């Protein structure tokens, strides 16, 4: 059964994404532990109607500095695609457009994100085709100074001009009026066939060494959308796993899936202070050897020095979901908790953290279909307080995308994609820990 499961994992990852890379520095602490449930008060869950039309998907959900929830999504618009958003306080605002185009790259896993800065500005990005090849696309960034009523002309986050893959973006406030951006950058793969090489389908060249490497880069953009501080954070990463970032008391902490020359694809963290970045460090030594990208990136949340990271691994031929905690802004992590395990575990985790609880939201799929799971823990992850099945989905496989989780006034707000009759739609839920 374990051999069969390993074959299944490899086949699924190869079908999703692949590529090649080289080692990065790192450290790891401890042996994974299994989370233990204890009796707790109940959840009170209720539908949270969204202002999105049928056909909407690729959602993002964040909390603005003023406490509003901001939801973005992509919807079809004739022959084009449109990126829209709405804000929620006591009720939803009317949906407003951010941008649209007929040359966008729209993908179930590589989705647009929002950011909000202390000056009241909103920021968003989308993916824009740069050539005819399937995976030739750039990252376009826009800013609104008037709460989303109007938006700037887009600027390219990557300015290398190569018809290669650029995406899997993380955004964070980098100043009162600026943002930091991190992205996976395929410019070193320019000599490969961008129509077929996505995710490393191309075999490694010579002695098991990669022919080219996906890199992780970052840059800052000010209120005039001027680029600064561009740097390579890691010269070899997994090709198509999501990145994520959270603001700690020590600066933005970025998490991502690394890739070594031995095809180990574990989760790494790196933190910036505005002037420099730390050396990339492995959060835990899963030692997952996988010759393909699993398209299953990590999620991070922070509050001061406190950090939690959630991720999926298939190490030991066993799909597993883990949570790890840091109390020093990501300099080190305690041994992780195993929060779910088995063939049904799909991962696609999102996490959130406040003074009272740590939360995790993820996807399972068994013979009966997909389901969303939600668990909450004490902030130090010492105790699991409760978990519930949030919803049973009609959709299967990739089409349901990545669920979103955000906390507001102690309540958890969830958004996910379901698919019926081949058509996606977004659903929402509010969960109160009573």
C-alpha positions as CSV (number, residue, x, y, z in Angstrom):
1,X,0.0,0.0,0.0
2,X,2.8,2.4,0.8
3,X,4.5,1.7,-2.5
4,X,1.2,2.3,-4.3
5,X,0.7,5.5,-2.4
6,X,4.2,6.8,-3.3
7,X,3.5,6.0,-7.0
8,X,0.2,7.9,-6.7
9,X,1.9,10.9,-5.1
10,X,4.6,11.1,-7.8
11,X,2.1,10.7,-10.6
12,X,-0.2,13.4,-9.2
13,X,2.7,15.8,-8.7
14,X,4.1,15.1,-12.2
15,X,0.7,15.8,-13.7
16,X,0.5,19.1,-11.7
17,X,3.9,20.6,-12.0
18,X,7.7,19.9,-11.9
19,X,11.2,21.4,-12.4
20,X,14.8,21.5,-11.2
21,X,16.9,23.2,-8.5
22,X,20.0,23.3,-6.2
23,X,20.5,23.2,-2.4
24,X,19.7,26.0,0.0
25,X,20.9,26.5,3.5
26,X,18.7,25.6,6.4
27,X,18.2,24.2,9.9
28,X,15.6,22.1,11.5
29,X,14.4,21.3,15.0
30,X,12.7,18.3,16.6
31,X,10.5,15.5,15.6
32,X,6.8,15.9,14.6
33,X,4.2,15.3,17.2
34,X,0.5,14.4,16.8
35,X,-2.0,17.0,18.0
36,X,-4.3,15.9,20.8
37,X,-7.9,17.1,21.0
38,X,-9.4,18.3,24.3
39,X,-13.0,19.2,25.1
40,X,-13.8,22.8,24.3
41,X,-16.7,25.1,23.6
42,X,-18.5,24.7,20.3
43,X,-18.2,26.5,17.0
44,X,-21.2,28.5,15.8
45,X,-21.0,28.5,12.0
46,X,-23.3,30.4,9.7
47,X,-23.5,31.1,6.0
48,X,-21.7,34.3,4.9
49,X,-23.3,35.3,1.6
50,X,-20.7,36.8,-0.8
51,X,-21.3,39.5,-3.4
52,X,-19.8,37.3,-6.2
53,X,-21.5,36.0,-9.3
54,X,-21.6,32.5,-10.6
55,X,-18.4,31.8,-12.4
56,X,-16.2,33.6,-9.8
57,X,-13.1,31.8,-8.6
58,X,-9.4,32.4,-7.6
59,X,-10.3,34.3,-4.4
60,X,-8.2,36.2,-1.9
61,X,-9.3,37.3,1.5
62,X,-7.4,39.7,3.8
63,X,-7.9,42.1,6.7
64,X,-7.2,45.8,6.0
65,X,-5.5,48.0,8.6
66,X,-8.9,49.6,9.4
67,X,-10.4,46.1,10.2
68,X,-12.4,45.6,7.0
69,X,-12.3,42.3,5.2
70,X,-11.3,42.6,1.6
71,X,-12.3,39.9,-0.9
72,X,-11.0,39.7,-4.5
73,X,-11.8,37.2,-7.2
74,X,-11.6,36.6,-11.0
75,X,-14.7,36.4,-13.1
76,X,-15.4,35.9,-16.8
77,X,-16.2,39.1,-18.7
78,X,-17.1,38.3,-22.2
79,X,-14.0,36.9,-23.8
80,X,-11.9,38.6,-21.1
81,X,-11.2,38.0,-17.4
82,X,-11.9,40.7,-14.8
83,X,-10.3,41.0,-11.3
84,X,-12.8,42.5,-8.9
85,X,-13.1,43.1,-5.1
86,X,-15.5,44.1,-2.4
87,X,-15.0,45.1,1.2
88,X,-17.0,43.9,4.3
89,X,-17.7,45.8,7.5
90,X,-21.2,45.3,8.7
91,X,-22.3,44.6,5.1
92,X,-20.6,44.2,1.7
93,X,-19.7,47.1,-0.5
94,X,-20.7,46.9,-4.1
95,X,-18.2,44.9,-6.2
96,X,-15.7,47.1,-8.0
97,X,-13.3,46.4,-10.8
98,X,-9.5,46.3,-10.4
99,X,-8.5,45.4,-14.0
100,X,-9.4,43.2,-16.9
101,X,-7.8,41.7,-20.0
102,X,-7.9,39.1,-22.7
103,X,-4.2,38.3,-22.3
104,X,-4.2,37.1,-18.7
105,X,-2.9,33.8,-17.3
106,X,-5.7,32.4,-15.1
107,X,-4.9,29.4,-13.1
108,X,-6.4,27.4,-10.3
109,X,-3.2,27.6,-8.1
110,X,-1.4,30.8,-9.1
111,X,-3.9,33.4,-8.1
112,X,-4.1,37.2,-7.6
113,X,-3.6,38.8,-4.2
114,X,-4.6,42.0,-2.4
115,X,-2.6,44.2,0.0
116,X,-3.6,47.3,2.0
117,X,-1.1,49.8,3.4
118,X,-1.4,52.2,6.3
119,X,-1.9,55.2,4.0
120,X,-5.2,53.8,2.9
121,X,-4.0,52.6,-0.5
122,X,-5.0,49.2,-1.9
123,X,-2.7,47.1,-4.0
124,X,-3.4,44.1,-6.3
125,X,-1.6,41.9,-8.8
126,X,-2.5,39.6,-11.7
127,X,-0.7,37.5,-14.2
128,X,-0.3,38.7,-17.8
129,X,0.8,36.6,-20.8
130,X,4.2,37.7,-22.2
131,X,4.3,35.3,-25.2
132,X,2.2,32.6,-26.8
133,X,3.8,29.7,-24.8
134,X,1.5,28.4,-22.1
135,X,3.7,29.3,-19.2
136,X,5.1,32.6,-20.4
137,X,3.6,35.3,-18.2
138,X,4.6,38.3,-16.0
139,X,3.4,39.7,-12.7
140,X,1.4,43.0,-13.1
141,X,1.0,45.3,-10.1
142,X,-1.5,48.1,-9.6
143,X,-2.3,50.5,-6.8
144,X,-5.4,52.5,-5.8
145,X,-5.2,55.7,-3.7
146,X,-8.9,56.2,-3.4
147,X,-10.2,53.0,-1.7
148,X,-10.5,51.1,-5.0
149,X,-12.5,53.7,-7.0
150,X,-9.7,54.0,-9.5
151,X,-6.5,52.1,-10.1
152,X,-3.1,52.9,-11.6
153,X,-1.8,51.6,-14.8
154,X,-0.1,48.3,-14.2
155,X,3.6,48.0,-13.9
156,X,5.5,44.7,-14.2
157,X,7.0,43.4,-11.0
158,X,9.6,41.4,-13.1
159,X,11.4,43.4,-15.7
160,X,13.6,40.7,-17.2
161,X,11.7,40.5,-20.5
162,X,12.0,36.8,-20.9
163,X,9.0,34.7,-22.1
164,X,9.1,32.5,-18.9
165,X,7.0,31.9,-15.8
166,X,6.7,34.5,-13.1
167,X,4.1,34.1,-10.4
168,X,3.1,32.5,-7.1
169,X,3.3,36.0,-5.5
170,X,3.3,37.1,-1.9
171,X,2.4,40.7,-1.0
172,X,3.0,42.6,2.3
173,X,3.0,46.2,3.5
174,X,6.7,47.3,3.4
175,X,6.1,50.9,4.6
176,X,3.3,53.2,5.3
177,X,2.8,53.7,1.6
178,X,4.6,50.8,-0.1
179,X,4.6,47.1,-0.5
180,X,7.0,44.2,-0.7
181,X,6.5,41.6,-3.3
182,X,8.1,38.1,-3.6
183,X,7.6,35.9,-6.6
184,X,8.9,32.7,-8.2
185,X,11.0,33.8,-11.2
186,X,11.8,31.5,-14.2
187,X,14.1,33.9,-16.2
188,X,17.0,31.4,-15.8
189,X,14.8,28.8,-17.7
190,X,14.5,31.0,-20.8
191,X,16.3,28.4,-22.9
192,X,13.7,25.8,-22.0
193,X,10.4,25.3,-23.9
194,X,8.1,27.5,-21.9
195,X,5.1,25.7,-23.4
196,X,6.0,22.4,-21.8
197,X,8.5,23.0,-19.0
198,X,6.1,24.2,-16.3
199,X,6.8,22.5,-13.0
200,X,10.0,20.8,-14.2
201,X,8.6,18.3,-16.7
202,X,11.9,18.6,-18.4
203,X,14.4,16.0,-17.2
204,X,17.5,17.1,-15.3
205,X,20.7,17.6,-17.4
206,X,23.8,15.5,-16.7
207,X,24.7,13.7,-13.5
208,X,21.3,14.5,-12.0
209,X,21.9,18.2,-12.0
210,X,19.0,20.5,-13.0
211,X,19.1,22.1,-16.5
212,X,17.8,25.4,-15.0
213,X,16.4,26.6,-11.8
214,X,13.4,28.5,-10.5
215,X,14.4,31.3,-8.2
216,X,12.7,33.3,-5.5
217,X,13.0,37.0,-5.8
218,X,11.7,40.0,-3.9
219,X,11.4,43.8,-4.5
220,X,9.8,46.8,-2.9
221,X,7.4,49.3,-4.6
222,X,6.7,52.8,-3.4
223,X,3.5,54.9,-3.8
224,X,4.7,55.9,-7.3
225,X,5.1,52.2,-8.2
226,X,8.8,52.6,-8.5
227,X,10.8,49.4,-7.9
228,X,13.7,49.2,-5.4
229,X,15.7,46.6,-3.5
230,X,15.3,43.7,-5.9
231,X,17.2,40.7,-4.8
232,X,17.4,36.9,-5.2
233,X,16.3,35.3,-2.0
234,X,16.8,31.7,-3.0
235,X,18.5,30.4,-6.2
236,X,16.6,27.1,-6.3
237,X,12.9,26.6,-5.3
238,X,10.0,24.3,-6.1
239,X,8.5,25.6,-9.4
240,X,4.8,26.0,-8.7
241,X,4.1,26.0,-5.0
242,X,2.5,29.1,-3.4
243,X,4.6,31.5,-1.4
244,X,3.2,33.3,1.6
245,X,4.3,36.2,3.9
246,X,3.3,37.6,7.3
247,X,4.5,40.7,9.2
248,X,6.3,39.9,12.4
249,X,7.9,42.3,14.9
250,X,11.2,41.6,13.2
251,X,9.9,42.2,9.7
252,X,8.2,40.2,6.9
253,X,8.6,36.5,7.2
254,X,8.3,34.7,3.9
255,X,7.6,30.9,3.6
256,X,8.0,28.8,0.5
257,X,8.8,25.3,-0.7
258,X,12.5,24.8,-1.5
259,X,14.1,22.4,-3.9
260,X,17.6,20.8,-3.5
261,X,19.7,19.0,-6.1
262,X,18.6,15.8,-4.4
263,X,15.0,16.7,-5.1
264,X,14.1,17.4,-1.4
265,X,11.2,19.7,-1.3
266,X,10.8,20.9,2.3
267,X,9.4,24.2,3.6
268,X,11.8,27.1,4.2
269,X,11.5,30.5,5.8
270,X,13.4,33.8,5.3
271,X,12.9,37.1,7.1
272,X,13.7,40.7,5.9
273,X,14.3,43.8,8.0
274,X,14.1,46.3,5.2
275,X,17.8,46.3,4.6
276,X,18.7,42.6,4.3
277,X,17.2,39.1,4.4
278,X,18.2,36.3,6.7
279,X,19.7,33.0,5.3
280,X,16.9,30.7,4.1
281,X,16.3,28.1,6.9
282,X,14.3,24.9,6.8
283,X,11.3,24.9,9.2
284,X,11.5,21.1,9.7
285,X,13.4,18.2,8.2
286,X,10.6,16.3,6.5
287,X,13.1,15.2,3.9
288,X,10.4,14.8,1.3
289,X,12.1,13.6,-1.8
290,X,9.8,14.3,-4.8
291,X,10.8,14.7,-8.5
292,X,7.9,16.9,-9.2
293,X,6.2,20.0,-7.8
294,X,3.2,19.1,-5.7
295,X,1.5,22.5,-6.2
296,X,0.8,22.7,-2.4
297,X,2.6,25.7,-0.8
298,X,2.8,26.7,2.9
299,X,0.8,29.3,4.8
300,X,2.0,31.6,7.5
301,X,0.4,33.9,10.1
302,X,2.1,36.1,12.7
303,X,1.3,38.3,15.7
304,X,4.4,40.2,17.0
305,X,7.1,37.5,17.6
306,X,4.6,34.7,17.5
307,X,4.4,32.8,14.2
308,X,2.6,29.7,13.0
309,X,3.3,27.9,9.7
310,X,1.1,25.2,8.1
311,X,2.2,22.9,5.3
312,X,1.6,19.7,3.4
313,X,4.2,17.0,2.9
314,X,4.2,13.5,1.4
315,X,7.4,12.4,3.1
316,X,7.4,8.6,3.9
317,X,4.8,8.1,1.2
318,X,2.2,9.4,3.6
319,X,0.2,12.6,2.9
320,X,0.5,14.7,6.1
321,X,-0.5,18.2,7.2
322,X,1.7,19.9,9.8
323,X,1.7,23.1,12.0
324,X,4.8,24.6,13.6
325,X,5.2,27.5,15.9
326,X,8.0,30.1,16.4
327,X,8.2,32.5,19.3
328,X,11.1,34.5,17.9
329,X,9.7,35.8,14.7
330,X,10.7,32.8,12.7
331,X,14.4,32.5,13.7
332,X,13.6,29.0,15.0
333,X,10.6,26.6,15.1
334,X,9.4,24.0,17.6
335,X,8.7,20.5,16.5
336,X,5.6,20.5,14.4
337,X,2.2,19.1,15.1
338,X,0.6,16.5,12.8
339,X,-2.9,17.8,12.3
340,X,-4.1,15.4,9.6
341,X,-2.7,12.4,7.9
342,X,-3.6,9.7,5.3
343,X,-4.5,9.3,1.7
344,X,-7.5,11.6,2.0
345,X,-5.4,14.6,2.9
346,X,-5.1,17.1,0.0
347,X,-3.5,19.9,2.0
348,X,-4.1,23.4,0.4
349,X,-3.8,24.8,3.9
350,X,-4.5,28.4,5.1
351,X,-3.7,29.5,8.7
352,X,-4.6,32.5,10.9
353,X,-3.5,33.7,14.4
354,X,-4.8,36.1,17.0
355,X,-4.4,36.5,20.7
356,X,-6.9,33.8,21.5
357,X,-6.6,31.1,18.9
358,X,-4.6,29.6,16.0
359,X,-6.7,28.4,13.1
360,X,-6.1,26.0,10.2
361,X,-8.3,25.3,7.2
362,X,-7.6,22.6,4.7
363,X,-9.0,20.2,2.0
364,X,-9.6,16.4,2.2
365,X,-10.9,14.2,-0.6
366,X,-12.2,10.6,-0.3
367,X,-14.4,8.4,-2.4
368,X,-17.4,10.5,-1.4
369,X,-15.9,13.7,-2.5
370,X,-14.0,16.7,-1.2
371,X,-14.6,18.4,2.2
372,X,-13.2,21.4,4.1
373,X,-11.8,20.9,7.5
374,X,-11.4,23.7,10.1
375,X,-9.5,23.3,13.5
376,X,-8.6,25.8,16.2
377,X,-5.8,25.6,18.7
378,X,-4.4,27.6,21.6
379,X,-2.0,30.2,20.2
380,X,1.0,28.2,21.4
381,X,-0.4,25.0,19.7
382,X,-0.2,23.2,23.0
383,X,-3.8,22.1,22.7
384,X,-6.2,21.5,19.9
385,X,-9.5,22.9,21.0
386,X,-11.9,21.7,18.3
387,X,-12.3,20.8,14.6
388,X,-15.3,20.6,12.3
389,X,-16.1,19.7,8.8
390,X,-17.0,23.0,7.3
391,X,-18.6,21.8,4.0
392,X,-18.9,19.0,1.6
393,X,-18.0,20.1,-1.9
394,X,-19.5,19.1,-5.2
395,X,-16.2,19.7,-7.0
396,X,-13.2,17.4,-7.1
397,X,-9.5,17.7,-7.9
398,X,-7.9,21.0,-8.7
399,X,-11.0,22.9,-9.7
400,X,-11.9,23.8,-6.1
401,X,-8.6,25.7,-5.7
402,X,-7.3,27.0,-2.4
403,X,-9.7,28.0,0.5
404,X,-9.1,31.3,2.2
405,X,-9.2,32.1,6.0
406,X,-9.1,35.5,7.8
407,X,-9.8,36.6,11.4
408,X,-11.8,39.7,12.3
409,X,-12.8,40.6,15.9
410,X,-12.1,37.0,17.0
411,X,-14.3,35.4,14.4
412,X,-13.1,33.3,11.5
413,X,-14.3,34.1,8.0
414,X,-13.9,31.4,5.3
415,X,-14.2,31.6,1.5
416,X,-13.8,28.7,-0.9
417,X,-14.6,27.6,-4.5
418,X,-17.1,24.9,-5.3
419,X,-17.9,23.5,-8.8
420,X,-21.3,22.3,-10.0
421,X,-22.0,21.4,-13.6
422,X,-18.5,22.5,-14.6
423,X,-19.1,26.0,-13.3
424,X,-17.2,27.5,-10.3
425,X,-18.8,29.7,-7.6
426,X,-17.5,31.1,-4.3
427,X,-19.0,30.3,-1.0
428,X,-18.5,31.9,2.4
429,X,-18.9,31.1,6.1
430,X,-18.5,32.9,9.4
431,X,-17.3,30.8,12.4
432,X,-17.5,32.0,16.0
433,X,-15.6,30.1,18.7
434,X,-18.2,30.3,21.5
